[in-house]
Amino acid sequence: MADVHRWRLAPDGLATRRQLRALGLRPGGQDVVAEVHRPRRRKAPLVAYLYRIEHAKPVRPMTPGRAAALAAAMLARRTCPNCLTDAGYCIPRSLGMCVTCHDTPPIRKDTV
């Protein structure tokens, strides 16, 4: 069981994933050392997992292959399946298509 600390009372030398990333580090396979619990009213507390900074490893550099794969994935998220154009933003999953296609009424063939 990891140590549990209250919000803002974690000991020095521990950091969350985001804090490690800001330092240019990653957990590097180490186990969670402690947890920070932030209390909330009428809900379960928010939990953040902490890792040792001295055991963290440097972030892996971005390779050309990883950059190309990331660009292709982002293009797929921006491409509207309805009109097949790059919307310039990530298509909302709740709509399933770009906002323009969603807001445009469909053309009925029986009225033409």
N, CA, C and O atoms as CSV, one atom per row, in Angstrom:
chain,resi,resn,atom,element,x,y,z
A,1,MET,N,N,0.849,-1.185,0.000
A,1,MET,CA,C,0.000,0.000,0.000
A,1,MET,C,C,0.888,1.239,0.000
A,1,MET,O,O,1.808,1.346,0.811
A,2,ALA,N,N,0.620,2.157,-0.889
A,2,ALA,CA,C,1.389,3.389,-0.991
A,2,ALA,C,C,1.000,4.337,0.147
A,2,ALA,O,O,-0.113,4.273,0.670
A,3,ASP,N,N,1.926,5.208,0.518
A,3,ASP,CA,C,1.641,6.223,1.532
A,3,ASP,C,C,0.582,7.176,0.992
A,3,ASP,O,O,0.548,7.470,-0.203
A,4,VAL,N,N,-0.278,7.653,1.880
A,4,VAL,CA,C,-1.318,8.586,1.489
A,4,VAL,C,C,-1.060,9.905,2.198
A,4,VAL,O,O,-0.880,9.948,3.415
A,5,HIS,N,N,-1.045,10.994,1.406
A,5,HIS,CA,C,-0.809,12.326,1.950
A,5,HIS,C,C,-1.984,13.220,1.586
A,5,HIS,O,O,-2.675,12.987,0.594
A,6,ARG,N,N,-2.199,14.242,2.398
A,6,ARG,CA,C,-3.235,15.221,2.103
A,6,ARG,C,C,-2.745,16.168,1.018
A,6,ARG,O,O,-1.546,16.272,0.761
A,7,TRP,N,N,-3.691,16.855,0.386
A,7,TRP,CA,C,-3.407,17.797,-0.689
A,7,TRP,C,C,-2.393,18.845,-0.239
A,7,TRP,O,O,-2.550,19.448,0.823
A,8,ARG,N,N,-1.367,19.060,-1.037
A,8,ARG,CA,C,-0.286,20.029,-0.823
A,8,ARG,C,C,0.642,19.669,0.334
A,8,ARG,O,O,1.447,20.502,0.750
A,9,LEU,N,N,0.549,18.450,0.864
A,9,LEU,CA,C,1.405,18.062,1.973
A,9,LEU,C,C,2.303,16.875,1.630
A,9,LEU,O,O,2.738,16.148,2.522
A,10,ALA,N,N,2.578,16.679,0.351
A,10,ALA,CA,C,3.453,15.578,-0.058
A,10,ALA,C,C,4.902,15.931,0.276
A,10,ALA,O,O,5.280,17.100,0.193
A,11,PRO,N,N,5.717,14.949,0.650
A,11,PRO,CA,C,7.114,15.229,0.965
A,11,PRO,C,C,7.915,15.609,-0.283
A,11,PRO,O,O,7.512,15.316,-1.409
A,12,ASP,N,N,9.041,16.258,-0.064
A,12,ASP,CA,C,9.928,16.632,-1.168
A,12,ASP,C,C,10.511,15.387,-1.815
A,12,ASP,O,O,10.633,14.341,-1.177
A,13,GLY,N,N,10.867,15.507,-3.077
A,13,GLY,CA,C,11.456,14.388,-3.789
A,13,GLY,C,C,10.446,13.516,-4.509
A,13,GLY,O,O,10.825,12.545,-5.164
A,14,LEU,N,N,9.148,13.849,-4.397
A,14,LEU,CA,C,8.093,13.107,-5.080
A,14,LEU,C,C,7.386,14.040,-6.046
A,14,LEU,O,O,7.280,15.241,-5.797
A,15,ALA,N,N,6.898,13.478,-7.165
A,15,ALA,CA,C,6.221,14.299,-8.161
A,15,ALA,C,C,5.188,13.456,-8.903
A,15,ALA,O,O,5.310,12.233,-8.986
A,16,THR,N,N,4.172,14.124,-9.439
A,16,THR,CA,C,3.176,13.462,-10.268
A,16,THR,C,C,3.734,13.303,-11.680
A,16,THR,O,O,4.806,13.820,-11.994
A,17,ARG,N,N,2.999,12.586,-12.527
A,17,ARG,CA,C,3.432,12.424,-13.924
A,17,ARG,C,C,3.580,13.772,-14.623
A,17,ARG,O,O,4.553,13.992,-15.345
A,18,ARG,N,N,2.642,14.658,-14.417
A,18,ARG,CA,C,2.708,15.975,-15.061
A,18,ARG,C,C,3.888,16.784,-14.558
A,18,ARG,O,O,4.550,17.468,-15.339
A,19,GLN,N,N,4.158,16.714,-13.274
A,19,GLN,CA,C,5.304,17.427,-12.731
A,19,GLN,C,C,6.602,16.846,-13.266
A,19,GLN,O,O,7.541,17.586,-13.559
A,20,LEU,N,N,6.661,15.519,-13.394
A,20,LEU,CA,C,7.848,14.897,-13.987
A,20,LEU,C,C,8.019,15.347,-15.423
A,20,LEU,O,O,9.131,15.657,-15.850
A,21,ARG,N,N,6.931,15.385,-16.170
A,21,ARG,CA,C,6.997,15.787,-17.575
A,21,ARG,C,C,7.492,17.221,-17.710
A,21,ARG,O,O,8.250,17.530,-18.630
A,22,ALA,N,N,7.072,18.098,-16.804
A,22,ALA,CA,C,7.529,19.484,-16.825
A,22,ALA,C,C,9.032,19.571,-16.573
A,22,ALA,O,O,9.690,20.514,-17.012
A,23,LEU,N,N,9.563,18.587,-15.870
A,23,LEU,CA,C,11.009,18.533,-15.609
A,23,LEU,C,C,11.760,17.786,-16.709
A,23,LEU,O,O,12.982,17.651,-16.642
A,24,GLY,N,N,11.030,17.296,-17.730
A,24,GLY,CA,C,11.656,16.543,-18.804
A,24,GLY,C,C,11.932,15.102,-18.424
A,24,GLY,O,O,12.850,14.480,-18.959
A,25,LEU,N,N,11.138,14.564,-17.495
A,25,LEU,CA,C,11.335,13.203,-16.996
A,25,LEU,C,C,10.068,12.376,-17.187
A,25,LEU,O,O,9.003,12.911,-17.495
A,26,ARG,N,N,10.201,11.064,-16.998
A,26,ARG,CA,C,9.082,10.124,-17.027
A,26,ARG,C,C,9.290,9.130,-15.893
A,26,ARG,O,O,10.415,8.975,-15.420
A,27,PRO,N,N,8.228,8.447,-15.441
A,27,PRO,CA,C,8.388,7.504,-14.324
A,27,PRO,C,C,9.374,6.385,-14.628
A,27,PRO,O,O,10.077,5.939,-13.722
A,28,GLY,N,N,9.449,5.923,-15.852
A,28,GLY,CA,C,10.446,4.925,-16.219
A,28,GLY,C,C,10.216,3.554,-15.616
A,28,GLY,O,O,11.182,2.855,-15.312
A,29,GLY,N,N,8.976,3.148,-15.435
A,29,GLY,CA,C,8.680,1.811,-14.953
A,29,GLY,C,C,8.659,1.647,-13.446
A,29,GLY,O,O,8.374,0.555,-12.955
A,30,GLN,N,N,8.948,2.684,-12.711
A,30,GLN,CA,C,8.928,2.552,-11.253
A,30,GLN,C,C,7.500,2.487,-10.735
A,30,GLN,O,O,6.574,2.988,-11.373
A,31,ASP,N,N,7.332,1.873,-9.589
A,31,ASP,CA,C,6.015,1.754,-8.980
A,31,ASP,C,C,5.615,3.064,-8.307
A,31,ASP,O,O,6.463,3.906,-8.010
A,32,VAL,N,N,4.320,3.222,-8.071
A,32,VAL,CA,C,3.804,4.385,-7.360
A,32,VAL,C,C,4.313,4.329,-5.923
A,32,VAL,O,O,4.205,3.297,-5.262
A,33,VAL,N,N,4.865,5.438,-5.443
A,33,VAL,CA,C,5.427,5.491,-4.093
A,33,VAL,C,C,4.398,5.995,-3.094
A,33,VAL,O,O,4.335,5.512,-1.963
A,34,ALA,N,N,3.594,6.963,-3.509
A,34,ALA,CA,C,2.624,7.565,-2.592
A,34,ALA,C,C,1.450,8.107,-3.393
A,34,ALA,O,O,1.486,8.176,-4.621
A,35,GLU,N,N,0.409,8.489,-2.663
A,35,GLU,CA,C,-0.774,9.091,-3.252
A,35,GLU,C,C,-1.064,10.394,-2.529
A,35,GLU,O,O,-0.797,10.531,-1.335
A,36,VAL,N,N,-1.613,11.347,-3.269
A,36,VAL,CA,C,-2.092,12.593,-2.684
A,36,VAL,C,C,-3.594,12.614,-2.889
A,36,VAL,O,O,-4.070,12.422,-4.008
A,37,HIS,N,N,-4.339,12.845,-1.830
A,37,HIS,CA,C,-5.791,12.893,-1.903
A,37,HIS,C,C,-6.258,14.324,-1.717
A,37,HIS,O,O,-5.896,14.991,-0.748
A,38,ARG,N,N,-7.073,14.790,-2.667
A,38,ARG,CA,C,-7.662,16.118,-2.562
A,38,ARG,C,C,-9.133,15.937,-2.231
A,38,ARG,O,O,-9.884,15.420,-3.058
A,39,PRO,N,N,-9.563,16.344,-1.051
A,39,PRO,CA,C,-10.964,16.127,-0.660
A,39,PRO,C,C,-11.918,16.988,-1.484
A,39,PRO,O,O,-11.588,18.098,-1.903
A,40,ARG,N,N,-13.124,16.432,-1.703
A,40,ARG,CA,C,-14.199,17.147,-2.395
A,40,ARG,C,C,-15.487,16.957,-1.614
A,40,ARG,O,O,-15.646,15.963,-0.906
A,41,ARG,N,N,-16.385,17.885,-1.738
A,41,ARG,CA,C,-17.666,17.776,-1.043
A,41,ARG,C,C,-18.555,16.761,-1.728
A,41,ARG,O,O,-18.710,16.795,-2.949
A,42,ARG,N,N,-19.127,15.878,-0.974
A,42,ARG,CA,C,-20.104,14.889,-1.432
A,42,ARG,C,C,-19.614,14.002,-2.568
A,42,ARG,O,O,-20.426,13.398,-3.268
A,43,LYS,N,N,-18.314,13.913,-2.762
A,43,LYS,CA,C,-17.751,13.042,-3.793
A,43,LYS,C,C,-16.491,12.389,-3.237
A,43,LYS,O,O,-15.947,12.808,-2.216
A,44,ALA,N,N,-16.050,11.366,-3.930
A,44,ALA,CA,C,-14.794,10.724,-3.545
A,44,ALA,C,C,-13.640,11.698,-3.807
A,44,ALA,O,O,-13.732,12.534,-4.706
A,45,PRO,N,N,-12.572,11.599,-3.039
A,45,PRO,CA,C,-11.458,12.539,-3.240
A,45,PRO,C,C,-10.741,12.281,-4.566
A,45,PRO,O,O,-10.723,11.161,-5.075
A,46,LEU,N,N,-10.153,13.348,-5.110
A,46,LEU,CA,C,-9.298,13.211,-6.285
A,46,LEU,C,C,-7.981,12.599,-5.833
A,46,LEU,O,O,-7.474,12.941,-4.765
A,47,VAL,N,N,-7.429,11.708,-6.626
A,47,VAL,CA,C,-6.206,11.008,-6.258
A,47,VAL,C,C,-5.128,11.297,-7.296
A,47,VAL,O,O,-5.376,11.202,-8.498
A,48,ALA,N,N,-3.943,11.647,-6.835
A,48,ALA,CA,C,-2.780,11.828,-7.706
A,48,ALA,C,C,-1.701,10.872,-7.231
A,48,ALA,O,O,-1.426,10.784,-6.034
A,49,TYR,N,N,-1.090,10.157,-8.162
A,49,TYR,CA,C,-0.042,9.205,-7.823
A,49,TYR,C,C,1.318,9.889,-7.902
A,49,TYR,O,O,1.583,10.669,-8.817
A,50,LEU,N,N,2.168,9.587,-6.934
A,50,LEU,CA,C,3.476,10.223,-6.848
A,50,LEU,C,C,4.601,9.226,-7.113
A,50,LEU,O,O,4.525,8.059,-6.729
A,51,TYR,N,N,5.645,9.716,-7.780
A,51,TYR,CA,C,6.816,8.920,-8.128
A,51,TYR,C,C,8.062,9.619,-7.601
A,51,TYR,O,O,8.068,10.833,-7.399
A,52,ARG,N,N,9.117,8.839,-7.381
A,52,ARG,CA,C,10.378,9.411,-6.916
A,52,ARG,C,C,11.083,10.108,-8.071
A,52,ARG,O,O,11.236,9.540,-9.152
A,53,ILE,N,N,11.509,11.340,-7.833
A,53,ILE,CA,C,12.181,12.109,-8.876
A,53,ILE,C,C,13.551,11.512,-9.190
A,53,ILE,O,O,13.966,11.494,-10.348
A,54,GLU,N,N,14.255,11.024,-8.169
A,54,GLU,CA,C,15.608,10.507,-8.402
A,54,GLU,C,C,15.612,9.198,-9.192
A,54,GLU,O,O,16.638,8.837,-9.769
A,55,HIS,N,N,14.489,8.482,-9.231
A,55,HIS,CA,C,14.401,7.230,-9.989
A,55,HIS,C,C,13.816,7.450,-11.390
A,55,HIS,O,O,13.758,6.521,-12.195
A,56,ALA,N,N,13.386,8.677,-11.674
A,56,ALA,CA,C,12.777,8.973,-12.971
A,56,ALA,C,C,13.841,8.988,-14.060
A,56,ALA,O,O,15.013,9.267,-13.810
A,57,LYS,N,N,13.396,8.680,-15.279
A,57,LYS,CA,C,14.297,8.646,-16.428
A,57,LYS,C,C,13.966,9.796,-17.370
A,57,LYS,O,O,12.859,10.332,-17.319
A,58,PRO,N,N,14.901,10.183,-18.223
A,58,PRO,CA,C,14.604,11.267,-19.170
A,58,PRO,C,C,13.545,10.845,-20.184
A,58,PRO,O,O,13.411,9.665,-20.506
A,59,VAL,N,N,12.804,11.820,-20.676
A,59,VAL,CA,C,11.784,11.571,-21.696
A,59,VAL,C,C,12.484,11.128,-22.974
A,59,VAL,O,O,13.530,11.659,-23.346
A,60,ARG,N,N,11.884,10.143,-23.635
A,60,ARG,CA,C,12.460,9.670,-24.887
A,60,ARG,C,C,12.324,10.756,-25.950
A,60,ARG,O,O,11.292,11.424,-26.008
A,61,PRO,N,N,13.335,10.948,-26.790
A,61,PRO,CA,C,13.246,11.999,-27.813
A,61,PRO,C,C,12.243,11.631,-28.902
A,61,PRO,O,O,11.986,10.453,-29.152
A,62,MET,N,N,11.688,12.638,-29.538
A,62,MET,CA,C,10.746,12.432,-30.627
A,62,MET,C,C,11.526,12.047,-31.886
A,62,MET,O,O,12.384,12.802,-32.345
A,63,THR,N,N,11.228,10.883,-32.433
A,63,THR,CA,C,11.889,10.417,-33.653
A,63,THR,C,C,11.041,10.825,-34.858
A,63,THR,O,O,9.860,11.130,-34.695
A,64,PRO,N,N,11.611,10.837,-36.055
A,64,PRO,CA,C,10.813,11.178,-37.239
A,64,PRO,C,C,9.626,10.231,-37.439
A,64,PRO,O,O,8.556,10.671,-37.862
A,65,GLY,N,N,9.795,8.953,-37.144
A,65,GLY,CA,C,8.692,7.998,-37.289
A,65,GLY,C,C,7.567,8.280,-36.312
A,65,GLY,O,O,6.394,8.225,-36.683
A,66,ARG,N,N,7.913,8.584,-35.053
A,66,ARG,CA,C,6.885,8.906,-34.061
A,66,ARG,C,C,6.178,10.204,-34.413
A,66,ARG,O,O,4.970,10.324,-34.211
A,67,ALA,N,N,6.922,11.186,-34.943
A,67,ALA,CA,C,6.313,12.452,-35.345
A,67,ALA,C,C,5.346,12.239,-36.500
A,67,ALA,O,O,4.272,12.840,-36.525
A,68,ALA,N,N,5.714,11.390,-37.459
A,68,ALA,CA,C,4.836,11.113,-38.594
A,68,ALA,C,C,3.582,10.378,-38.142
A,68,ALA,O,O,2.488,10.685,-38.615
A,69,ALA,N,N,3.719,9.418,-37.238
A,69,ALA,CA,C,2.560,8.688,-36.728
A,69,ALA,C,C,1.624,9.610,-35.948
A,69,ALA,O,O,0.404,9.492,-36.063
A,70,LEU,N,N,2.179,10.515,-35.167
A,70,LEU,CA,C,1.368,11.471,-34.419
A,70,LEU,C,C,0.633,12.411,-35.368
A,70,LEU,O,O,-0.543,12.709,-35.155
A,71,ALA,N,N,1.311,12.881,-36.411
A,71,ALA,CA,C,0.670,13.763,-37.387
A,71,ALA,C,C,-0.469,13.051,-38.117
A,71,ALA,O,O,-1.518,13.647,-38.361
A,72,ALA,N,N,-0.267,11.782,-38.465
A,72,ALA,CA,C,-1.322,11.019,-39.142
A,72,ALA,C,C,-2.520,10.805,-38.221
A,72,ALA,O,O,-3.665,10.893,-38.664
A,73,ALA,N,N,-2.268,10.527,-36.958
A,73,ALA,CA,C,-3.362,10.325,-36.005
A,73,ALA,C,C,-4.155,11.616,-35.804
A,73,ALA,O,O,-5.384,11.583,-35.727
A,74,MET,N,N,-3.470,12.736,-35.721
A,74,MET,CA,C,-4.163,14.009,-35.538
A,74,MET,C,C,-4.954,14.393,-36.786
A,74,MET,O,O,-6.036,14.969,-36.674
A,75,LEU,N,N,-4.426,14.081,-37.979
A,75,LEU,CA,C,-5.168,14.344,-39.214
A,75,LEU,C,C,-6.445,13.519,-39.249
A,75,LEU,O,O,-7.485,14.004,-39.694
A,76,ALA,N,N,-6.377,12.275,-38.784
A,76,ALA,CA,C,-7.567,11.427,-38.750
A,76,ALA,C,C,-8.605,11.979,-37.783
A,76,ALA,O,O,-9.803,11.857,-38.042
A,77,ARG,N,N,-8.184,12.576,-36.687
A,77,ARG,CA,C,-9.127,13.152,-35.727
A,77,ARG,C,C,-9.759,14.435,-36.257
A,77,ARG,O,O,-10.859,14.798,-35.840
A,78,ARG,N,N,-9.070,15.136,-37.185
A,78,ARG,CA,C,-9.586,16.385,-37.734
A,78,ARG,C,C,-10.419,16.191,-38.995
A,78,ARG,O,O,-11.138,17.108,-39.392
A,79,THR,N,N,-10.346,15.025,-39.639
A,79,THR,CA,C,-11.047,14.791,-40.895
A,79,THR,C,C,-12.490,14.372,-40.638
A,79,THR,O,O,-12.756,13.417,-39.908
A,80,CYS,N,N,-13.413,15.105,-41.249
A,80,CYS,CA,C,-14.837,14.820,-41.085
A,80,CYS,C,C,-15.206,13.601,-41.929
A,80,CYS,O,O,-14.912,13.586,-43.125
A,81,PRO,N,N,-15.840,12.577,-41.349
A,81,PRO,CA,C,-16.220,11.406,-42.135
A,81,PRO,C,C,-17.374,11.683,-43.100
A,81,PRO,O,O,-17.618,10.899,-44.017
A,82,ASN,N,N,-18.080,12.793,-42.897
A,82,ASN,CA,C,-19.220,13.121,-43.742
A,82,ASN,C,C,-18.788,13.846,-45.021
A,82,ASN,O,O,-19.162,13.439,-46.121
A,83,CYS,N,N,-18.000,14.921,-44.879
A,83,CYS,CA,C,-17.590,15.708,-46.044
A,83,CYS,C,C,-16.138,15.450,-46.446
A,83,CYS,O,O,-15.682,15.961,-47.469
A,84,LEU,N,N,-15.409,14.666,-45.658
A,84,LEU,CA,C,-14.019,14.264,-45.942
A,84,LEU,C,C,-13.063,15.437,-46.086
A,84,LEU,O,O,-12.112,15.369,-46.865
A,85,THR,N,N,-13.305,16.515,-45.342
A,85,THR,CA,C,-12.391,17.649,-45.349
A,85,THR,C,C,-11.737,17.785,-43.985
A,85,THR,O,O,-12.248,17.288,-42.982
A,86,ASP,N,N,-10.587,18.473,-43.965
A,86,ASP,CA,C,-9.891,18.749,-42.712
A,86,ASP,C,C,-10.596,19.919,-42.055
A,86,ASP,O,O,-10.567,21.032,-42.580
A,87,ALA,N,N,-11.225,19.686,-40.923
A,87,ALA,CA,C,-12.006,20.717,-40.248
A,87,ALA,C,C,-11.120,21.768,-39.586
A,87,ALA,O,O,-11.590,22.868,-39.294
A,88,GLY,N,N,-9.854,21.453,-39.345
A,88,GLY,CA,C,-8.965,22.401,-38.673
A,88,GLY,C,C,-9.025,22.286,-37.164
A,88,GLY,O,O,-8.314,23.006,-36.463
A,89,TYR,N,N,-9.861,21.394,-36.648
A,89,TYR,CA,C,-9.984,21.134,-35.220
A,89,TYR,C,C,-10.358,19.669,-35.055
A,89,TYR,O,O,-10.787,19.027,-36.014
A,90,CYS,N,N,-10.200,19.144,-33.870
A,90,CYS,CA,C,-10.573,17.755,-33.618
A,90,CYS,C,C,-12.098,17.636,-33.638
A,90,CYS,O,O,-12.799,18.398,-32.972
A,91,ILE,N,N,-12.593,16.679,-34.405
A,91,ILE,CA,C,-14.031,16.475,-34.541
A,91,ILE,C,C,-14.586,16.012,-33.195
A,91,ILE,O,O,-14.059,15.065,-32.611
A,92,PRO,N,N,-15.642,16.661,-32.689
A,92,PRO,CA,C,-16.230,16.226,-31.423
A,92,PRO,C,C,-16.807,14.816,-31.551
A,92,PRO,O,O,-17.552,14.526,-32.487
A,93,ARG,N,N,-16.464,13.958,-30.620
A,93,ARG,CA,C,-16.983,12.594,-30.648
A,93,ARG,C,C,-18.481,12.571,-30.432
A,93,ARG,O,O,-19.158,11.656,-30.901
A,94,SER,N,N,-19.010,13.556,-29.734
A,94,SER,CA,C,-20.447,13.593,-29.490
A,94,SER,C,C,-21.229,13.860,-30.771
A,94,SER,O,O,-22.376,13.432,-30.896
A,95,LEU,N,N,-20.615,14.567,-31.731
A,95,LEU,CA,C,-21.292,14.855,-32.992
A,95,LEU,C,C,-20.988,13.807,-34.054
A,95,LEU,O,O,-21.873,13.428,-34.822
A,96,GLY,N,N,-19.755,13.338,-34.105
A,96,GLY,CA,C,-19.363,12.350,-35.101
A,96,GLY,C,C,-19.070,12.951,-36.461
A,96,GLY,O,O,-18.765,12.221,-37.405
A,97,MET,N,N,-19.157,14.270,-36.582
A,97,MET,CA,C,-18.875,14.968,-37.837
A,97,MET,C,C,-18.527,16.405,-37.487
A,97,MET,O,O,-18.660,16.820,-36.336
A,98,CYS,N,N,-18.082,17.163,-38.482
A,98,CYS,CA,C,-17.728,18.556,-38.210
A,98,CYS,C,C,-18.987,19.350,-37.866
A,98,CYS,O,O,-20.101,18.920,-38.166
A,99,VAL,N,N,-18.807,20.484,-37.251
A,99,VAL,CA,C,-19.940,21.294,-36.804
A,99,VAL,C,C,-20.747,21.782,-38.001
A,99,VAL,O,O,-21.973,21.865,-37.927
A,100,THR,N,N,-20.072,22.107,-39.104
A,100,THR,CA,C,-20.782,22.575,-40.298
A,100,THR,C,C,-21.727,21.501,-40.827
A,100,THR,O,O,-22.887,21.786,-41.123
A,101,CYS,N,N,-21.236,20.266,-40.946
A,101,CYS,CA,C,-22.095,19.170,-41.417
A,101,CYS,C,C,-23.230,18.895,-40.436
A,101,CYS,O,O,-24.348,18.583,-40.845
A,102,HIS,N,N,-22.945,19.010,-39.164
A,102,HIS,CA,C,-23.970,18.744,-38.154
A,102,HIS,C,C,-25.068,19.796,-38.189
A,102,HIS,O,O,-26.244,19.475,-38.016
A,103,ASP,N,N,-24.685,21.070,-38.414
A,103,ASP,CA,C,-25.662,22.156,-38.391
A,103,ASP,C,C,-26.400,22.336,-39.710
A,103,ASP,O,O,-27.430,23.009,-39.747
A,104,THR,N,N,-25.896,21.751,-40.796
A,104,THR,CA,C,-26.550,21.874,-42.096
A,104,THR,C,C,-27.656,20.836,-42.198
A,104,THR,O,O,-27.402,19.649,-41.994
A,105,PRO,N,N,-28.877,21.255,-42.509
A,105,PRO,CA,C,-29.951,20.263,-42.615
A,105,PRO,C,C,-29.741,19.388,-43.843
A,105,PRO,O,O,-29.254,19.872,-44.865
A,106,PRO,N,N,-30.095,18.119,-43.762
A,106,PRO,CA,C,-29.916,17.240,-44.919
A,106,PRO,C,C,-30.870,17.620,-46.045
A,106,PRO,O,O,-31.976,18.103,-45.804
A,107,ILE,N,N,-30.419,17.391,-47.287
A,107,ILE,CA,C,-31.235,17.694,-48.453
A,107,ILE,C,C,-32.170,16.505,-48.695
A,107,ILE,O,O,-31.724,15.368,-48.850
A,108,ARG,N,N,-33.461,16.789,-48.722
A,108,ARG,CA,C,-34.450,15.732,-48.955
A,108,ARG,C,C,-34.672,15.598,-50.457
A,108,ARG,O,O,-34.903,16.587,-51.152
A,109,LYS,N,N,-34.600,14.363,-50.948
A,109,LYS,CA,C,-34.718,14.100,-52.371
A,109,LYS,C,C,-36.173,14.168,-52.853
A,109,LYS,O,O,-36.416,14.409,-54.036
A,110,ASP,N,N,-37.136,13.961,-51.959
A,110,ASP,CA,C,-38.529,13.953,-52.387
A,110,ASP,C,C,-39.065,15.356,-52.663
A,110,ASP,O,O,-40.097,15.487,-53.321
A,111,THR,N,N,-38.396,16.416,-52.179
A,111,THR,CA,C,-38.861,17.769,-52.413
A,111,THR,C,C,-38.219,18.399,-53.631
A,111,THR,O,O,-38.630,19.481,-54.050
A,112,VAL,N,N,-37.220,17.750,-54.211
A,112,VAL,CA,C,-36.520,18.329,-55.362
A,112,VAL,C,C,-37.178,17.955,-56.647
A,112,VAL,O,O,-36.719,18.357,-57.716
